Amino acid sequence: MTDMRVSNSANVSGSISSLPTSSSKNVLGKQEFLNLLVTQLRYQDPLKPMEDKEFVAQLAQFSALEQMQNLNQSFEFLKAQSMIGRYVVATSPQDASKLIEGRVDSIKIDGSKVYLKVNGTEVLSENVKEVYHTYSEEVLLNILNKVPSKEDLLEILSSLQKGE
């Protein structure tokens, strides 16, 4: 029975090498979790093998981690999709001190990164600082906020008639 567990861990470790590694070194991803699990299986005490309950619990944790990562990728894609046609202000990919403003024409997904095409420049979605419906709507809203209301105009007229 111990031989079977060792051969299973060898098969798992062989398939692990084909999985992509995590892009960030500060975050534990699927690859790191699998490596920990295989290492744990490889170096377990043959006289006290890992309990089935523990193994199932760790596999459930791995499955939950994978689903959370998939959900996060879907969320990032939907967020970027909702920005198409909107006016954005983002930091420049070449110089973080410069801002790029314009309408989002399209989106592109490259691995786990989502890029927005703004004025012909690809900007990471995480670099977006402000989002507006469209530029013209923003300008109109600014103008409308400066125009006095009907009540304000009536008050001004009544005060002029009273000679104030």
Helices and strands as residue ranges (DSSP letters): H 2-16, H 30-42, H 52-82, E 87-91, E 99-110, E 113-118, E 121-124, G 125-127, E 128-132, H 135-146, H 150-161
